[in-house]
């Protein structure tokens, strides 16, 4: 039998053949839709006006940027995004520090913690809609039993409350993943660093500020990136809580309305392109300024 020599043509081509199916899937499901969306954003494609077609360059973007309803959805998204980022980072670090402590039930607590992240977003939204139901929700029942309020609070009737509750629903889903990311980073920090700091008179607060937090910077960048994508693309939770109400629309809900209700695929595609840009820009700064190399020495 003849053996194939190292560096032969077969050895050179085989790796590319093995990754070819994945490349085709990525191109078909990611790059082609993104490219087609960007191309459509420069076209007049409104199915309510079928005779108006052709290349319009930046007209769709100009129409969006001068529309007051768009800026209302931008304001809603920014409010939700800030709450989600602050809450996810704070609660994620706190939860990971609690889980980092050795305990006989640590494995059980880890399993319970990850459950909300495993549930689909629409299920989370419907679950919390029941929790905040004005008549049958557990929150109002608890407040009434404790005589804190005399009548049930209409939690989902005011835009500010709806957006705040939607932020809590999203954090219910993002905090578990953030906790796992921070927990893995905590386990990678050598214990002798803390022992040396303790010998030098460093207390717990100083150790967290000058050792733990700097070591978590790459993990914080990862969590900020993932959470920003979730916050900017918020859709399921808002729709499950209040439907397509005009006062609580976020960017993605507004894009959906323009695409599938108004049937304006030109402006809708331009809106989606702007959302993609809004998701990508913060990611660059997170990676640029937070994802620094950490040396355990």
C-alpha positions, -999 to +999 in steps of 0.1 A: +000+000+000+011+035-008+011+061+020+001+097+013+030+120+018+026+149+042+019+181+025+002+165-005-027+180-025-052+159-005-039+172+028-042+207+015-077+205+001-093+184+028-095+211+056-113+234+032-137+207+022-145+200+058-154+237+066-172+243+033-207+233+046-204+257+075-191+285+052-221+279+029-245+280+059-230+312+073-231+329+039-267+318+032-281+327+067-259+357+077-240+375+049-266+372+021-295+385+043-274+413+056-262+423+021-297+420+007-311+442+035-285+469+029-292+468-009-330+471-003-325+501+020-313+521-010-344+512-030-380+524-032-399+493-023-433+502-007-459+475-016-487+501-009-472+521-038-462+494-064-455+519-092-428+538-072-397+517-076-360+522-083-328+533-067-334+562-042-299+562-025-303+578+010-339+589+008-351+561+030-325+570+057-335+607+054-372+599+059-364+578+090-341+604+106-368+631+102-396+610+116-405+618+152-419+583+159-384+569+152-368+591+178-395+581+203-385+544+198-348+554+201-355+571+234-374+540+246-346+517+235-319+538+252-338+539+285-342+501+284-306+495+273-291+516+302-312+497+327-303+463+313-266+471+311-263+484+346-286+457+361-269+428+343-234+438+352-242+446+388-264+416+395-242+393+374-210+401+394-229+399+427-245+365+418-211+351+406-195+362+439-222+344+458-219+312+436-181+313+439-183+304+476-181+267+483-214+252+493-229+217+494-258+229+472-236+249+448-245+226+418-282+229+425-280+267+428-261+268+395-288+248+377-316+270+391-297+301+382-293+291+345-330+282+340-343+317+331-316+320+304-327+287+289-364+299+285-374+315+252-378+353+254-415+352+245-421+327+274-403+350+298-425+379+287-458+360+290-447+346+324-440+381+338-471+395+322-490+371+344-470+382+374-479+419+369-515+412+359-537+439+376-563+414+390-546+380+392-509+389+393-489+378+423-474+412+428-507+429+433-520+401+455-489+404+477-493+442+480-529+439+489-523+412+515-497+434+532-521+464+530-495+484+511-521+494+485-559+495+485-565+486+449-544+467+423-518+487+404-522+489+366-486+480+360-489+476+322-509+508+315-481+534+318-453+535+292-426+542+319-437+512+340-439+489+309-404+498+298-391+493+333-408+460+337-395+449+302-360+458+314-365+435+345-378+407+322-347+410+300-324+411+331-342+379+343-328+363+311-294+380+309-282+379+345-278+341+346-255+341+315-235+370+329-232+352+362-217+321+344-193+343+325-181+361+356-180+329+376-157+312+350-134+343+352-133+342+390-123+306+390-094+314+367-079+340+391-051+323+412-058+322+449-022+332+458-029+367+445-055+372+472-033+355+498-005+379+490-028+409+492-042+397+525-007+394+539-001+430+528-031+441+548-056+444+520-093+440+531-121+424+511-133+457+496-098+467+484-092+432+470-124+434+450-116+469+437-079+464+428-078+427+420-111+411+412-126+440+391-095+445+369-093+408+363-130+408+352-125+435+326-124+410+296-155+392+309-173+426+314-165+434+278-181+401+267-212+406+289-216+442+277-214+431+241-240+403+245-263+424+266-261+454+242-273+432+214-302+419+235-311+455+246-310+471+211-329+442+196-356+440+223-388+427+207-404+396+223-406+410+258-423+442+247-447+425+224-457+399+250-463+426+276-482+453+257-484+442+220-475+468+195-485+499+215-471+531+200-459+545+234-437+515+242-422+506+208-385+499+207-363+500+176-370+465+165-407+468+171-408+499+150-388+482+123-413+453+123-443+477+120-428+494+090-419+461+073-449+440+079-477+464+088-469+494+065-452+470+039-425+496+033-396+473+028-373+501+017-376+521+049-379+490+069-346+476+055-329+510+062-342+509+097-328+474+102-294+486+088-294+514+113-302+489+141-273+467+130-250+498+131-263+507+165-255+472+178-220+472+162-207+506+173-208+500+211-192+466+206-161+482+191-156+504+221-162+476+246-135+455+230-112+485+224-112+498+260-123+469+282-110+437+266-074+442+277-051+413+282-050+401+318-018+387+333-021+366+365+011+376+382 
